[in-house]
Amino acid sequence: MTEPPAAPGVAGAARIAGEVTISHRISIDRITENGMEFAAPFVLHNDSLHDFRLALDQRSIVVKARVVRCQVGELNDGVVIYRCDVEFVEPAPHAVRTIAEFLTVRNAPPPRVIDGDIS
């Protein structure tokens, strides 16, 4: 392991707070242009902000969202599953467009059969 370059810094008794982002899978139950509901094996604090990477069919987007509600949903063999609702915060126009297109395709009625033969 190489040593970090010598540079002035703070060490020792000084405490510096920081955060790290870790990707986790979530199970999305419902999505709208304004937010989504999902299940997760971890708790998110109400009013906290998070970035969500969403794979919507062939397109992926990243949206920032605020946690509106997160509470224990169920217990499965000692594992807690949390139910969370988030609202998107100032989503980029391309993200709104991608979600709208995804919803249009998913909510479209199945094609009707006009004429058909069976043998």
N, C-alpha and C positions, 0 to 999 in steps of 0.2 A: 504494500500500500504506500502510495506517495504522500508526502507531507503537503499540507495546504501551503500556498505561497505566503510568505511573511508579509503581513499587512496590519495596520493598526486595527484593533477591534475591541470588543468588550468580552471579558471572561470572568470567571470566578463567581463572586457573590451576586452579580447582576442577573436578574431574571428577565428573560425576554419571552413573551407569549407568541405563539404562532399556531397555525392550523394547516392541515393537510387534507386534500381531497382524495377519496378512494372510491373507485367505481364498484357498485353493487348492482345486481339484477333486481328488478322489481316486476311485479305482475300488474299490468295496467288493466283495470276493469272498465274504465270509461274515460274518454277524452273528448274535449270540446275545444273550440277556438280560444276559450278563456282559461282552461285549466284541465285537471285530470284527477281521477280517483285511482288509488293503487294499493296493493298489499306488499308489505316488505317485512323481512325478518329482523328489522332494527327500528328503533324509534327515531323520529325527527322532531325537534323542538318546535312548538307552535311559534309562528312569526319569524322563523329562521328562513334564510334565503339559500337556495341550492341551484346548481346547474344540472339539467337533465338532458342526456343524450337520448334521443328517440329515433328508433328505426321504424319508419312508416313506409311499408312495402319496400320499394327500391331506393328510397331517399332517407337520409339521416339529417337531423337538425339538432341544435343545442338551444335550449330555452332556459331562462332563469325563472324560478318560481318561488313563491312565498308559501310556507306551510300554513294552511288555514286551520287544519285539525289533524291530529295524529293520536290514535288511542289503541289500546289493546283490542284486537278483533277476535282472536281465537287462540286456543292452546292446543297444539298437536304433539302428543308424546313429549311433553315438557318443553317444546319449542313455541315461543310466543310469535304470533303473526300480528303485525300492526296494520291498521286501516288508516290511510292518510288521504287527505284532500289538499291539493295545492292550486294556487291561481298563478297564471303566467304574469310576469312583470315586464312590461314594455318589450314584448317580443318583436323581433325584427320583421319587417314586411315579408321577407321570403319565408320565414318560419310560419307566419299566419297563413300565407298562401299555400304552403305545403300541407299544413294541418287541414285547411279547408278542402283542398283537392283530395286528400286522404279520406275525409269524412264523406265527401260527395260520392266517391267510388264505393266505399263501404256501405253507405246508406241507400244506394241505388236499388230499385226493385229488380228482382231477377227478370231476365228477358222473357217475354211472353211468346208462346208458340202460336204462330198465325195459322200455319197449315202443316200437317205432318201425315206420314204414312207409317203403318206398321205391318209387317208381314210375318 
